[in-house]
Amino acid sequence: MLEEVERWLATRSWSVTDRPLHQILAAKQRTGQSVSVVLPALNEEETVGDIVAVIRHDLVEQVPLVDEIVVVDSGSTDRTSAVAAAAGARVVHRDGILPRVPAVPGKGEVLWRSLLVTRGDVICFIDADLREFSSDFVTGIVGPLLTEPDVQLVKAMYDRPLGGAAGQGGRVTELMARPLLNMHWPRLAGFVQPLGGEYAARRSLLEQLPFPVGYGVELGMLVDALHLVGLDALAQVDVGVRKHRHQDGQALGRMAAAIYRTAQLRLARGHLVRPLLTQFERGEEGFEPRTYSVDTEERPPMTEIAEYAARKVA
């Protein structure tokens, strides 16, 4: 490991217990920064309500740390929107944000559009499929942004159990993202959960970044933030254990392909390989091929969007 990364691990890797809630709240009041929590959601009626309720109770009603909780519904066919609203979130539908730009499926698309419907100086992203959720996820990653002026982006790190076995989750991280980062961006090798969906950043950084529309958004954001603000502006906080719904192997394969594609675009913005992935499923006559397109589209930095610029002027 690079000496720079070892030093970074010693100075920019923290535990949620390092910053008590009263210290974070005092820093927020002193600096006057506002905090938005965004949950991208697609058919998460089983979990989204509990997450919103915990954040609202602990960090809105008990202490005024979070200024708004926004659930961006990306086309759910279940009761995600109703459950989230009942729990106290403001629900916004993806297709209603910036309608002149037709929406495409993908998590990154939702995160990008969320910048247009939130007001916080600090944006905290939380996946909507978490179980046994603790508000430590929010305070842990928001805390350094309120107390450390030089920090721009903070990722959560945690244990990810799989089927009762500790540390076995995050398969795409171990098989795809970590090798890519270690080989091509070794300064990012210290991130425990580079693909984790729980992270917070200053709006002033997020609005300068391009957003891959799909699963490559987390890796793309880390790499681009490294080049834009440097390693010391990035940090991570241990928030304990993350429990969530695990996807099957083929879904993980498609995720890995999108992440590889995102890395490839950042390694060489020139000649591109075939952006398709063929997988196999057993059918009545043996194994049948299924070919999927790999997310290749990226949204530009939000500062290039006229509607966003107009909103800031207003």
Long-range contacts (C-beta under 8 A, 24 or more apart in sequence): 1-186, 1-189, 1-190, 2-186, 2-187, 2-189, 4-187, 4-231, 5-186, 5-187, 5-189, 5-190, 5-231, 6-190, 8-187, 8-190, 8-231, 8-232, 9-190, 11-232, 12-151, 12-231, 12-232, 12-234, 12-235, 12-236, 13-157, 13-190, 13-235, 13-236, 13-237, 13-238, 14-144, 14-235, 14-236, 14-237, 14-238, 15-140, 15-237, 15-238, 16-136, 16-139, 16-140, 16-143, 16-237, 16-238, 16-239, 16-240, 18-143, 18-237, 19-139, 19-140, 19-143, 19-144, 19-147, 21-63, 21-65, 21-139, 23-143, 23-147, 24-65, 24-139, 24-142, 24-143, 24-146, 24-147, 25-63, 25-64, 25-65, 27-143, 27-146, 27-147, 28-65, 28-146, 31-146, 33-120, 33-121, 33-122, 33-145, 33-146, 34-67, 34-68, 34-119, 34-120, 34-121, 34-122, 35-65, 35-66, 35-67, 35-120, 35-121, 35-122, 35-124, 35-142, 35-146, 36-66, 36-67, 36-68, 36-69, 36-70, 36-118, 36-119, 36-120, 36-122, 36-123, 36-124, 37-66, 37-68, 37-69, 37-70, 37-124, 37-126, 37-138, 38-70, 38-71, 38-72, 38-111, 38-114, 38-118, 38-123, 38-124, 38-125, 38-126, 39-69, 39-70, 39-71, 39-72, 39-84, 39-89, 39-125, 39-126, 39-127, 39-128, 40-72, 40-74, 40-107, 40-110, 40-111, 40-114, 40-125, 40-127, 40-128, 41-71, 41-72, 41-73, 41-74, 41-76, 41-80, 41-84, 41-128, 42-73, 42-74, 42-75, 42-76, 42-80, 42-128, 43-76, 43-77, 43-78, 43-80, 44-76, 44-80, 44-128, 44-129, 45-76, 45-78, 45-79, 45-80, 45-82, 45-83, 47-128, 47-129, 47-130, 47-131, 47-133, 47-244, 47-245, 48-80, 48-83, 48-84, 48-87, 48-89, 48-128, 49-83, 49-84, 49-86, 49-87, 50-87, 50-133, 51-126, 51-128, 51-130, 51-133, 52-84, 52-87, 52-88, 52-89, 53-87, 53-88, 54-133, 54-134, 54-135, 55-126, 55-135, 55-138, 56-87, 56-88, 56-89, 58-135, 59-135, 59-138, 59-139, 60-88, 65-138, 65-139, 65-142, 66-124, 66-138, 67-119, 67-120, 68-118, 68-119, 68-120, 70-114, 70-117, 70-118, 71-128, 72-97, 72-110, 72-113, 72-114, 72-117, 74-103, 74-105, 74-107, 74-109, 74-110, 75-105, 80-128, 92-117, 98-305, 98-307, 100-307, 104-213, 104-297, 105-213, 105-214, 106-212, 106-213, 106-214, 106-215, 106-217, 106-295, 107-197, 107-214, 107-215, 107-217, 108-211, 108-212, 108-213, 108-214, 108-215, 108-216, 108-217, 108-220, 108-295, 108-298, 108-299, 109-211, 109-213, 109-214, 109-299, 111-211, 111-217, 112-211, 112-213, 112-299, 112-302, 115-203, 115-206, 115-207, 115-302, 115-308, 116-302, 116-305, 116-307, 116-308, 116-311, 120-203, 121-202, 121-203, 121-204, 122-146, 122-200, 122-201, 122-202, 122-203, 123-200, 123-201, 123-202, 123-203, 123-206, 124-199, 124-200, 125-197, 125-198, 125-199, 125-200, 126-197, 126-198, 127-197, 127-198, 127-244, 129-244, 129-245, 130-242, 130-243, 130-244, 131-243, 131-244, 131-245, 132-241, 132-243, 134-239, 134-240, 136-239, 136-240, 137-198, 137-239, 137-242, 138-200, 140-237, 140-238, 140-239, 141-198, 141-199, 141-200, 141-237, 141-239, 142-200, 143-237, 144-235, 144-237, 145-200, 145-201, 145-202, 148-235, 150-232, 150-233, 151-233, 151-234, 151-235, 152-201, 152-202, 152-204, 152-205, 152-225, 152-229, 152-233, 152-234, 153-199, 153-200, 153-201, 153-202, 153-205, 153-221, 153-222, 153-225, 153-229, 153-233, 153-234, 153-235, 154-199, 154-200, 154-201, 154-234, 154-235, 154-236, 154-237, 155-191, 155-193, 155-194, 155-196, 155-198, 155-199, 155-222, 155-234, 155-235, 155-236, 155-237, 156-193, 156-196, 156-198, 156-199, 156-236, 156-237, 156-239, 156-242, 157-191, 157-192, 157-193, 157-196, 157-236, 157-237, 157-238, 157-239, 158-192, 158-193, 158-196, 158-238, 158-239, 158-240, 158-241, 158-242, 159-240, 159-241, 159-242, 160-193, 160-241, 160-242, 161-241, 161-243, 162-246, 169-242, 169-246, 170-195, 171-252, 172-252, 172-255, 172-256, 172-259, 175-256, 176-256, 176-259, 176-260, 177-219, 177-259, 180-219, 180-259, 180-260, 180-263, 181-219, 181-222, 184-263, 184-267, 185-222, 185-223, 185-226, 187-226, 187-231, 188-222, 188-223, 188-226, 188-231, 190-236, 191-222, 191-236, 192-236, 192-238, 193-236, 194-218, 194-219, 194-222, 195-219, 195-259, 196-242, 198-239, 198-242, 201-225, 205-229, 206-302, 207-301, 207-302, 207-303, 207-308, 208-301, 208-302, 208-303, 209-301, 210-298, 210-299, 210-300, 210-301, 211-298, 211-299, 212-258, 212-262, 212-295, 212-297, 212-298, 213-295, 213-297, 213-298, 213-299, 214-258, 214-295, 215-254, 215-255, 215-258, 215-259, 215-295, 216-258, 216-259, 216-261, 216-262, 216-263, 216-295, 217-262, 219-259, 219-262, 219-263, 220-262, 220-265, 220-266, 220-298, 223-263, 223-266, 224-266, 250-279, 250-281, 253-277, 253-279, 254-279, 254-292, 254-294, 257-292, 257-294, 258-294, 258-295, 261-294, 261-295, 261-296, 262-295, 265-296, 265-298, 272-296
